[in-house]
């Protein structure tokens, strides 16, 4: 239980009806979950406005309402306090943080944002700090972790209440560090409000999520907001290889540090060797041998090194520990066939990520082996990237199987049709459409011959396929192994 006045300390309040000397036993943004002595925050969402459910929250026993517009007659509702704020989502983050006793003040939080590389970077950071015997938490797309305990992950960045609760559990378990993926949606919706952030990392920005942000400028602004809110005691680590790096940290109060592979940077990585067995890098002139593969991972590893160094760790200790790192699940994950076919499963689901993946694989090709790609696009998401994805896949592959990804509520064949719109006549001849993803993967495996490389892209670590609101068991890695089985 908390006193309301103690939860409002960092909140920008515009008006108060009632007393703030009242007890609060729960916080909710769902009126159906409200109860006696509860606090309800009315959020304006993209589909639903929580202000329309204030009456429902009151009917369920809530005694405190935080909102941007106080309803008529509020001053006549006995025993209820109304707090008018400028921004409910921002207020929620601060309230949730206070409710859980400001857990991020007890640890160093590093938030990673960017179109590609977020999951790999935070996962590698968490693994690195556990290798260095430091207690650390992870919040990401694939999973959340409190030290080595796995906590189920449902969103790239959880809602503000869930995230502060998770931070509190981490702090109680002794975590002194936490590495978190910060999606553009989460930043835009203020889910990290109230979180003390020691460092922020910008990996890159390319075409994605325009179904939500509408324009690329809005997408950049959402990412930039993370850096705009950093304090002067924090650090901002940005990828100097990305053309938008300077825009992201424009007017940033934090200490700005650059890292990069291809450009001048404060923390400089250089690829010495890049093979299917792994990378040999020079980072700030020192050797690193890694089991990770590809130029994109050279960039991710340089970012990981830079974070650890700027959190105060000895560079040589960091590099020694980094040599033990393994790739996250579903990121350039190899599946070998008995017939000498190499398959790669990867999460690449944006044009830039797919192009990077295809270029990386092409660099390993030595002769007549063919590159066969299986790719789809998610339903109910940014439609404008669909033709681009097909064009990138066909340009970089010898054969492409266009299929479904997570179709959600859309017709998989219609999604494929929209992908095909990006193909010229030559590339069209490379492509075959099979809307059933399992059959498409099987067809690609059957088409491949000894020495060929099969890339199955888009879903990576996911163990389900979302079709009309139902998540069916589906794992690209499992389907590939079945397809390569001698019994098939």
Residue, then its C-alpha position, 0 to 999 in steps of 0.5 A: x500500500x502507498x499514499x497517493x501523494x507519494x506516487x505523484x512526486x514526479x508527475x506533472x499535475x494540472x488540477x486535483x479534485x479531492x485529497x491526495x492523502x489517500x491509500x492506493x493498493x493497486x494501479x491499472x489501465x484496465x477498468x475491468x481489473x480495478x478494485x477498491x482502493x485502486x488507482x485507474x490511469x485513463x490512457x488514450x490509445x490508438x484504438x481505445x480511449x481509457x477516458x471512456x471507461x472511467x465510469x466503469x473503473x469507479x463502478x468497480x471500486x476505484x477511488x483515484x482516477x488519473x486522466x487528461x480530462x476530468x469528467x463533468x460532475x467529478x467534484x460531486x463524487x464523494x470519496x474519489x480523487x481525480x488527478x488531471x495531468x498533461x500526459x497520462x502515459x507519461x504520468x503512468x510511468x512515474x506513478x508505477x516507478x514510485x509504486x515499486x519504490x523506484x527500482x531502476x535507481x538501484x541498478x544501471x539500466x541500458x536501453x537499446x533501440x534501432x530497427x535491427x540489432x536490438x535483440x542481439x545486442x541486449x542478449x549479448x550484453x546480458x550473457x557477457x555480464x553473466x559471464x563476468x559474474x555480474x547480476x543482471x536482468x534482460x528485457x527483450x523480444x525473445x525473453x526476459x531474464x532475472x539473472x539466469x531465470x527466464x520470465x515470459x516475454x509478450x512484448x518487445x517492451x512491456x507496459x509501464x506497470x509490468x516493466x516497473x514490477x519486473x525491475x523491482x523483481x530484478x532489484x530484489x534479486x540483486x541485479x545491478x545491471x539491466x539491458x532492455x530493448x526499447x521499441x519505437x512504439x514503447x518510446x512513443x507511448x512513454x512506457x519507459x517514463x520513470x525509468x532511470x537510464x544510465x545509457x542508451x544505444x542506437x544501432x541503426x534505423x531503416x524502413x519499418x513500422x510505418x503502419x504505426x508511425x505513418x512517416x519515416x520522420x515520425x519513426x526517427x523522432x520516436x527513436x530520438x525521444x529516448x536520447x532526448x530524455x537522457x540525463x547529463x550523467x548518462x551516456x548515448x552510444x550511437x552507430x556512426x555507420x548509420x547516416x541518422x546517428x547525428x540526428x538521433x543525438x542532436x541536442x542530447x544532454x548525455x555524453x555522446x560516444x560513437x562506435x562503428x565499423x566503416x566510419x571514424x568512431x570513438x570505439x572502432x571495430x574492424x573485420x579481419x576475417x568473416x567466415x561461417x565459423x565466426x568472426x575475427x575482429x579488431x576492436x580498438x586495435x585488440x583481437x576478438x575471436x567470436x562465434x558470431x557471423x557477419x558484418x552486422x554482428x561485427x557492429x553488434x559486438x562493437x556496441x556490446x564492447x562499448x557499453x561494457x567499457x563505458x559502464x567502467x569495465x576493463x577492456x581486456x577483461x571484456x574482450x576475453x569474456x566476449x570470446x565466449x559469447x554465442x548467438x541468440x536463438x534464431x539469429x543466423x542459426x545453422x541447421x545442417x542436412x545429412x546431404x551437405x545442405x546448409x540452412x540458416x534461420x534468421x529473424x530478418x524481417x525488414x528490407x535492410x536486415x534481409x539485405x544484410x543477411x543475403x550479402x553476408x551469406x553471399x560472401x561465404x559462397x565459393x562457387x556453384x552453390x545456390x542461395x535459396x530464400x524462404x520469406x514472407x511478410x507479417x499481416x496487419x503490419x506495415x504494408x509498404x515494405x512488402x514489395x521491397x522485401x520481395x525485391x530484396x530477396x529476389x535480387x540477392x537469391x537464386x531462388x525465392x519461395x514467397x510464403x506467409x509469416x504471421x498472417x494474423x487477420x489477413x489473407x496470406x495469398x493477398x500478402x504474397x500478391x502485394x510482395x510480388x508487386x515489387x518484382x520485375x519480370x526477371x525476378x518474377x521468374x526466380x520466385x515461387x509462391x506457396x502460402x503454407x509456410x511449412x510446405x514452402x520450407x519443405x519445397x525449398x529443402x527439396x529443391x536444394x542440392x548438396x552445397x546449396x544454402x537455404x535461408x529461412x527468414x522472418x520468424x527466427x526464434x518464434x515458436x508459433x504462427x499467428x493466424x486469425x488470432x490463434x497462435x499455432x505451434x510452428x518453429x522454422x528450425x523444427x520444420x527444417x530438421x523434419x524436411x532434412x530428415x531421411x524419412x521425408 
